Each structure stands twice: as C-alpha cells, then as structure tokens.
C-alpha cells in the first residue's frame, strides 16, 4: 500500500472514530435528559398525593364519592395550582380513593393493608370506634396516619399514636346523655346496648354520674339481627316503674331493633321516651326500617355540634349549600369533619414534603398535625386537638326522630351546652 492510500485510510478511520465518539456523547446526554426530565410516555409529569377514604358502609361511600371527587379534590388541587411552580418536583395534585368497609372491622383492616401495599399511607376512616380500633395497630406500626371524622370511644384516647379524631371523646357525650335524662325526669333507666368496648365505656362513665336508678342492662352481641330476646328482657325490667326511660347504645342495627318494638308486644318500652348516643343520631337505617317506632319514642341522641360562629360563617355556608345542592342530603357535622380531614392531610404533605418520591410517609406528618390543626379553622369549626389527638370538647345537638308535615324524619330537639352543663330544648 502506498503512502497516499495509507494516509487516506487513516483519515477515514479517524473520522469514523470521531463519529462514534459523537454518537456516544449524544446517547449519554439523551439518557441524562430522560432521567431528569420525565417524558409523557414514561413517567407522568404530575406526582399524585393519594389519600385513602374508608367509608363505614356502601351508602356512605356513595356520598363520599360525590363529596371528595366533585368537591374536595378539585378545591384542594385548585389551591395547589396557586403555589409557586417550583414548590414540588414534579408538579403535584391530590387524589382521593374511596372504599367501603361494609360495617366489617376485618374488611376495614384489609382495606388499610391494601392501601399501604399500594403506597397510600394517608387515611380518612374509622368513622365508628370499632372500625378505627380494628386497624390502629397496623397504622401505627407501618408509618401511616389516620384521621377519623367520627370515632369518640374513650378507649382510643391515646397519646402518641397515629390516629387523630375530629370529634371529642365520649366523656363529653356522657355528660350530655346524663343531662338529657335528668332534664326529662328519667329516674328509672333500662339500658339496651351492643356488647362492645365503646358502649361498655359509656355505661361505665354514666354509672358514676347518673342520679337515678339503673334498673338493668341488656346486652346483645355485635352483629346480632334478632332482638326479640333483649326486648323481652328489657320489657320485664321496665314494667311497673314510673318516670322510666330507655338508653339505647347501638349503631346501624338500631333500625332492625326498633322495627320489632310494637306496642302490643312491648307496651312498657313503647310508652316511654328513648335516649341514645351519637351512634343513633340521624341513622338512615332507622327511617328505612322503623320510622314510626322511632318517631314514637323520639330516641334523643347527642351529636357534636357546630358552634354558632361556625354555622353562620360564609365558609361553612358555602360548603353546606354546595354539598346539599349536589346530593340533596344534609351537610352534617361528620361530613364537615371529613372535608377538614382531607384538608389537614393535604396541608400536612405541603408543609413537610419537598419531593414526593416514591410516596408520602405518613409518619412524617404525625408530629406536625396537631400544630396544623391548631391554626386551621375548617368547615366544622376550629380543629384544635388535645394531647390525645382528639378534638377539644364543644356543644352537642340533640337529634331524634319525629313527624314533619306527616312524614317521619330527622328532628333537632335541642342543644347541650358543655360550659354550663345545661340543655336548651327546642319549642
């Protein structure tokens, strides 16, 4: 090979080598771009803050779908859109995922476990104390955080756990029950109750404050569907006593229990007024299964109330009108607490996280949530929590059942004032 040919080959080899180097450099640069700047067909440009909502039963889940997907989720995402564009990397939005526990504590726990497996560690759930209790150990041990909009059982008033409750514990409610009995002149009381920790706790506290005589305590097993035996037993206890009343500590099964309450079979029980807890306040199952029986005995039940300032505020009125226009259903205190729970969890993320990768750790929010709640005035009012993570006590509305224009419905009969330990009954 002559010198000219040799030089030509060397030049060509050098050019091919340079092209290979350029190609390798471009591939390196492209890989870095793909790593740091997600493309639309690989990693989505928006990071989602997922919050799990565990409704206590299917009908409640139906309302929660409307509440969270049509109202709360757009409202919070609209707020996030107003934050500085570089607040989160990547851009962030909130998504609520609704599931129904079907009144079943075991199913409730399964849902919590599935949420955690899917990286969802922020929860709104445990409306009833037994549902909250079923998953509390799992929530605590897996770095999750749960806000309950309705649990009030004193057994869950625990300092240092990962459960926060937007209603006061049952001590305040027991005071309201005792004052209802006192103001209505009930000197002889028969108790019918579900045999669970929450109802037993209420009875234990009431036994130390009630000024009358407890004639007897009839218990039925959780999940019971036949109540003829306990009604027969309670009837025998109340027969022959004047100034008597019945305290029913129950949940959704109250509708079936009351359906058996006929004046023919149980004349004593049917002739006195009944009282309850927040577990029997505004229960759809009662109006479905036993509207006339409930209207007959009234079933006065305390439920945490809005303060007058909250009820008249433009913020509360806005949400009340929006929810009721969309659903045709009353905007109750627990519903307002659900909205506030969603906001508190979202604010907890916004105040503690800078990057949301790969998912939000609920444990990081636990320490700051009481501080966030103490300066948050929500749709249910001021959300200040006590040392156990429960809402500071307030007043209680007295709910019951009665006829309005000839139709059985929910009725508000009065209000219990915590500060003065008095009840104002409606005219």
Buried (B, 14 or more C-beta within 10 A) or exposed (E): EEEEEEEEEEEEEEEEEEEEEEEEEEEEEEEEEEEEEBEEEEEEEEBEBBBBBBBBBEBBBBBBBBBBBBBBBEBBBEBBEEEEEEEBEBBBBBBBBBBBBBBBBEBBBBBBEEBBEEEBBBBBBBBBBBBBBBBBEBBBEBBBBBBBBBBBBBBBBBEEBBBBBBBBBBBBBBBBBBBBBBBBEBBBBBBBBBBBBBBBBBBEBBEEBBEBEBBBBBBBEEEBEEBEEBBBBBBBBBEEBEEBBBBBBBBBBBBBBBBBBEEEEBEBBBEBBBBBBBBBBBBBBBBEBBBEBBBBBBBBBBBBBBBEEBEEBEEBBEBBEBBEEEBEBEBBBBBBBBBBBBBBBBBBBBEBBEEBEEBBBBBBBBEEBBEBBEEBBBBBBBBEBBEBBBBEBBBBBBBBBBEEEEEBEBBBBBBBBBEEEEBEEEE
